[in-house]
Amino acid sequence: MRKINNLQLQAQRLAEEFRGLPPGFSKYDLCDAITAAQGWLGVNQDCISLLIFLIKRTRDEDWMPGRHPLVAWNRFLICHHFDWSDDKLGRVEKDLSEAQLISFVDSSNCKRFMNRNNDGSISDDSAGISLAPCGVRALEIQALAHSVNEEGRALFDTYGEIFAIRGELQRLTALRELPHELVQLAKAKIKELPQRRTRKHALSYLRSMLAVSNEMVKNLNRFLGLENDTQQQPASAEAALPESAPASSSKSVSHAAARCGRDASPAKPRPQYRKFAEHKSPDSNFPKDDSKIIRILEASPDVFKAYLEQEHDRLGQRNWQSSLQKALERYAGDLSLHASLIQRMSALHGYENALQAVLAVGHMSEKGAHISHPAAYAMSVAKQRNRVLQ
């Protein structure tokens, strides 16, 4: 007779509690749940492969109440199927039994055989491997599989948020008014963020990394004056630095802000685009419809509005055409769009449509969308003559 330990004895007692699989739960659902929860069952991949192999060799009616899921496959055939030795098969079966996923039903001569009654049920004198412990734990295994799937979806979504915040940091580092020390800090954070989805990072680690990155983006936007809440804007670059980063002198920040045409304590961008529409010259090549150009500029991203205000302050109120053109070229450069593309779209589809196309790419970038070919996307938007950005 086989010598059994306490864990194997518990598996045999667990098999006696089998009353069939839960309603609506088939043996194939059990296989799927085992595959998903294999990392939490305390066995290796060989054990999982053998367990699923044995489950699939049973009949559906063997898992009904009052029946017994028993497998009496010859050990030689199982070893031949997996290319295992007989000793390895014995070790795998022992591990499954100690994990309370199978139990042994031995005969007096330790041989495996199975007879079925006329109604298809397995006779009581059969001997082999009982899968009843696995059936008793079906709901437990299903719950483990559900938690594993939920964690996988959470990891996938968290990685997506990290990729979006990584793109936002890259966009901020390209802004000219951002001081050099903050640019270097943001680039260092970009290097820390993962570039692709891998399984080596835990969910808690990714979420903590995402929280720190979100806080950095929020502080940088406040420093640039792009936050709606102006009461909490930092007065200097020290507020945009995380606690672990060394504080920079306010004097250097003031010089950097002065070079960008901004104060050290930036205010919320003003709607200068209304002044542009009011001072168009009669021979202007820009759109003549004031309300339409105002709607386009009102719907533009905050970064573009900030560029527009800076160029307006630098060039003066009468040079509104040059201000708009310079701001558009700067913003297009942040989106990897060349100035020649704007000229080509303006020549083919008009300046208004070219403006809408560039701003459309900016809106998609702010939403975290990944555009493989920004130039092609902008050109396709420019072809839609009457499109107005929402």
C-alpha positions in Angstrom: 0.0 0.0 0.0 1.0 3.6 -0.6 2.4 5.5 2.3 0.6 8.8 2.7 1.5 11.9 4.8 -0.8 14.2 6.6 -1.3 16.5 3.6 -2.3 13.6 1.4 -4.6 12.4 4.1 -6.3 15.8 4.1 -6.7 15.6 0.3 -8.5 12.3 0.7 -10.8 13.7 3.3 -11.5 16.7 1.1 -12.4 14.4 -1.8 -15.2 12.9 0.3 -16.9 16.4 0.4 -17.3 16.5 -3.4 -20.9 17.1 -4.4 -20.4 18.1 -8.0 -19.2 21.3 -9.6 -21.1 24.6 -9.0 -24.1 25.1 -11.3 -23.0 26.5 -14.7 -19.4 25.6 -14.0 -17.9 23.0 -16.4 -14.6 21.1 -16.3 -13.3 23.5 -19.0 -14.1 26.5 -16.9 -12.1 24.7 -14.1 -9.2 24.3 -16.5 -9.3 28.0 -17.4 -9.4 29.0 -13.7 -6.5 26.7 -12.9 -4.4 28.2 -15.7 -5.1 31.7 -14.6 -4.5 31.0 -10.9 -1.5 28.7 -11.3 0.8 31.1 -9.6 -1.3 30.9 -6.4 -1.9 27.2 -6.1 1.6 26.4 -4.7 2.6 24.0 -7.5 4.9 24.3 -10.5 4.1 24.3 -14.2 4.5 20.5 -14.6 1.9 20.0 -11.9 -0.5 22.3 -13.7 0.1 20.6 -17.0 -0.6 17.2 -15.5 -3.7 18.4 -13.6 -5.3 19.9 -16.8 -4.3 16.8 -18.7 -6.2 14.6 -16.2 -9.3 16.9 -16.0 -9.7 16.8 -19.8 -9.6 12.9 -19.7 -12.8 12.8 -17.6 -16.4 12.9 -18.8 -18.7 15.8 -18.2 -21.1 13.6 -16.2 -18.2 12.6 -13.9 -18.5 16.1 -12.4 -22.2 16.0 -11.6 -23.5 15.5 -8.1 -23.4 11.9 -6.9 -20.6 11.1 -9.3 -16.8 10.8 -8.9 -14.2 12.3 -11.3 -11.6 9.5 -11.4 -8.8 9.0 -13.9 -7.1 5.6 -14.3 -4.7 6.4 -17.2 -1.7 4.1 -17.4 1.4 5.6 -15.9 3.5 4.7 -19.0 1.2 6.5 -21.3 1.3 9.6 -19.2 5.1 9.5 -19.1 5.2 9.0 -22.8 2.9 12.0 -23.4 5.0 14.4 -21.3 8.3 12.8 -22.0 8.9 12.2 -18.3 10.4 9.4 -16.3 8.3 7.3 -14.0 10.0 8.9 -11.0 9.2 12.4 -12.1 5.6 11.5 -12.6 5.5 10.1 -9.1 7.0 13.4 -7.8 4.5 15.5 -9.7 1.5 13.5 -8.5 2.8 13.7 -4.9 3.1 17.5 -5.2 -0.5 17.7 -6.5 -1.8 15.6 -3.7 0.0 17.6 -1.0 -1.4 20.8 -2.6 -4.9 19.2 -2.1 -5.7 19.2 -5.8 -5.9 15.4 -6.3 -6.1 12.3 -4.1 -5.1 8.7 -4.6 -7.6 5.8 -4.8 -5.3 2.8 -4.6 -6.2 -0.9 -5.2 -4.7 -3.8 -3.3 -2.1 -4.4 -6.0 -1.5 -0.6 -6.6 -2.7 -0.9 -10.2 -5.0 1.6 -11.8 -8.2 0.5 -13.5 -11.7 1.9 -14.0 -15.0 0.2 -14.6 -18.2 2.0 -15.4 -21.8 1.0 -14.6 -24.6 0.9 -17.0 -25.6 4.5 -16.2 -22.1 5.7 -17.0 -21.0 6.2 -13.4 -17.7 5.0 -12.2 -17.9 1.8 -10.1 -16.7 1.8 -6.5 -14.0 -0.8 -7.1 -12.1 1.5 -9.6 -8.7 2.8 -8.6 -6.6 5.7 -9.9 -6.4 9.4 -9.3 -9.3 11.3 -7.9 -9.9 14.9 -9.0 -12.6 15.4 -6.4 -10.4 17.7 -4.2 -10.0 20.0 -7.2 -13.7 20.0 -7.8 -14.4 20.9 -4.1 -12.0 23.9 -4.4 -13.5 25.1 -7.7 -15.0 28.3 -6.3 -11.8 29.0 -4.5 -9.7 28.6 -7.6 -12.2 30.7 -9.6 -11.9 33.5 -7.0 -8.1 33.3 -7.3 -8.3 33.5 -11.1 -10.6 36.5 -10.9 -8.2 38.3 -8.6 -5.3 37.5 -10.9 -7.2 38.8 -13.9 -8.2 42.0 -12.1 -4.6 42.6 -11.1 -3.6 42.1 -14.7 -6.1 44.7 -15.9 -5.0 47.1 -13.2 -1.4 46.7 -14.3 -2.3 47.3 -17.9 -4.3 50.5 -17.1 -1.5 51.7 -14.8 1.1 51.3 -17.5 -1.1 53.2 -19.8 -1.3 56.1 -17.4 2.5 56.0 -16.9 3.0 56.2 -20.7 0.6 59.2 -20.9 2.4 61.0 -18.1 5.7 60.2 -19.7 4.6 61.9 -22.9 3.4 64.8 -20.9 6.8 65.2 -19.2 8.5 65.0 -22.6 6.2 67.7 -23.9 7.0 69.9 -20.9 10.8 69.5 -21.3 10.5 70.9 -24.9 9.0 74.2 -23.6 11.4 77.1 -23.9 10.2 78.9 -20.7 11.0 76.0 -18.5 14.2 76.5 -16.5 17.2 74.3 -17.2 17.2 72.7 -13.8 13.6 71.7 -14.1 14.2 70.3 -17.6 17.0 68.1 -16.3 14.8 67.0 -13.4 12.0 66.1 -15.7 14.3 64.2 -18.1 15.7 62.2 -15.1 12.1 61.2 -14.2 11.4 60.2 -17.8 14.4 57.8 -17.7 13.0 56.2 -14.5 9.6 55.6 -16.1 9.2 52.2 -17.9 8.9 52.4 -21.7 7.0 49.2 -22.2 4.7 46.9 -20.3 6.7 44.2 -18.3 5.8 41.9 -15.5 8.8 42.7 -13.3 7.2 45.6 -11.6 4.7 45.2 -8.8 1.4 47.1 -9.0 2.1 49.1 -5.8 5.5 50.2 -7.1 4.0 51.4 -10.4 1.2 53.3 -8.6 3.7 55.0 -6.3 5.8 56.0 -9.4 2.7 57.3 -11.1 1.7 59.4 -8.1 5.2 61.0 -8.0 5.2 61.7 -11.7 1.7 63.2 -11.6 2.7 65.5 -8.8 5.7 66.6 -10.8 3.6 67.4 -13.9 1.1 69.3 -11.8 3.9 71.4 -10.2 5.5 72.1 -13.6 2.2 73.2 -15.0 1.6 75.5 -12.1 5.1 77.0 -12.6 4.3 77.6 -16.2 0.9 79.1 -15.4 -1.1 76.4 -17.1 -3.2 75.4 -14.1 -6.7 76.8 -13.7 -6.3 77.2 -9.9 -4.0 80.2 -9.7 -4.2 80.4 -5.9 -1.9 77.4 -5.5 0.7 78.4 -8.1 4.3 78.3 -6.8 6.1 81.5 -6.9 9.4 80.0 -7.9 11.0 76.8 -9.3 11.6 75.5 -5.8 7.8 74.7 -5.5 8.0 72.6 -8.7 10.8 70.5 -7.3 10.0 67.3 -5.4 11.1 67.1 -1.8 14.0 64.9 -2.6 15.4 67.4 -5.2 17.8 70.2 -4.2 16.2 73.7 -4.2 17.5 76.1 -6.8 18.0 79.8 -6.2 15.2 82.1 -7.0 17.6 84.5 -8.7 18.4 82.0 -11.5 14.7 81.3 -11.9 14.0 85.0 -12.3 16.6 85.3 -15.0 15.2 82.2 -16.8 11.7 83.6 -16.6 12.9 87.0 -17.8 14.5 85.4 -20.9 11.2 83.7 -21.6 9.3 87.0 -21.3 7.4 85.9 -18.2 7.5 87.0 -14.6 8.9 84.8 -11.9 5.3 84.3 -10.6 3.4 83.6 -13.7 -0.2 84.6 -14.0 -3.0 82.8 -15.8 -2.8 83.4 -19.6 -5.1 86.2 -20.7 -7.3 85.8 -23.8 -5.2 88.0 -26.1 -6.7 86.3 -29.2 -9.7 88.7 -29.1 -7.3 91.6 -29.6 -5.8 89.8 -32.6 -9.2 89.5 -34.3 -10.0 93.2 -33.6 -6.8 94.5 -35.3 -6.7 92.6 -38.6 -5.5 94.7 -41.5 -7.7 94.8 -44.6 -5.1 93.0 -46.8 -4.6 90.2 -44.3 -4.3 86.7 -45.6 -5.8 85.3 -42.4 -9.5 84.4 -42.0 -11.8 87.4 -42.3 -14.5 85.9 -40.1 -13.8 87.2 -36.6 -16.2 84.9 -34.8 -14.8 81.8 -36.4 -11.1 82.6 -35.6 -12.1 83.5 -32.1 -13.9 80.1 -31.6 -10.8 78.3 -32.9 -8.4 80.1 -30.6 -10.8 79.8 -27.6 -10.8 76.0 -28.1 -7.0 75.9 -28.4 -4.8 74.2 -25.7 -3.5 76.3 -22.9 0.1 75.9 -24.0 -0.7 77.4 -27.3 -2.5 80.3 -25.6 0.6 80.9 -23.5 2.8 81.0 -26.6 0.3 83.3 -28.2 0.5 85.7 -25.3 4.3 85.7 -25.2 4.6 86.4 -28.9 2.1 89.2 -28.6 4.0 90.8 -25.7 7.2 90.4 -27.6 6.1 91.6 -31.1 3.5 94.1 -30.1 -0.3 94.4 -30.6 -0.1 95.5 -34.3 1.9 92.4 -35.4 -0.9 90.0 -34.5 -0.3 88.0 -37.7 3.4 87.4 -36.9 2.5 86.6 -33.3 0.0 84.0 -34.3 2.4 82.5 -36.9 5.3 82.3 -34.4 3.1 80.8 -31.7 1.8 78.2 -34.1 5.3 77.3 -35.2 6.5 76.9 -31.6 3.5 74.8 -30.7 3.9 72.7 -33.8 7.5 72.0 -32.9 6.4 70.6 -29.6 4.2 68.2 -31.5 7.1 67.1 -33.9 5.5 69.1 -36.7 7.8 71.1 -39.0 7.1 74.6 -40.0 7.2 73.6 -43.7 4.2 71.3 -43.0 2.2 74.3 -41.9 3.2 76.2 -45.1 2.2 73.2 -47.2 -1.2 72.8 -45.5 -1.8 76.5 -45.7 -1.1 76.5 -49.5 -3.3 73.4 -50.1 -6.1 73.9 -47.7 -5.9 77.5 -46.3 -4.3 78.9 -43.2 -7.4 78.4 -41.1 -7.6 74.7 -41.8 -3.8 74.4 -41.1 -4.3 76.1 -37.8 -7.2 73.7 -36.9 -5.1 70.7 -37.9 -2.1 71.6 -35.7 -4.5 72.3 -32.7 -6.3 69.0 -33.3 -3.0 67.2 -32.9 -2.4 69.1 -29.7 -5.7 68.2 -28.3 -5.1 64.5 -29.1 -1.7 64.7 -27.4 -3.2 66.3 -24.3 -5.7 63.4 -24.1 -2.9 60.9 -24.0 -3.5 59.5 -27.5 -0.6 58.0 -29.3 -0.3 59.3 -32.9 2.2 57.3 -34.9 2.4 59.9 -37.7 1.5 63.4 -36.5 2.2 65.0 -39.9 -0.1 62.6 -41.7 -2.8 63.1 -39.1 -2.5 66.9 -39.3 -2.7 66.8 -43.1 -5.9 64.6 -43.0 -7.5 67.0 -40.6 -6.6 70.0 -42.8 -8.5 68.4 -45.6 -11.8 68.8 -43.7 -12.6 72.4 -44.7 -15.4 73.2 -42.3 -14.1 71.5 -39.2 -14.1 73.6 -36.0 -12.4 72.3 -32.9 -14.7 71.5 -30.0 
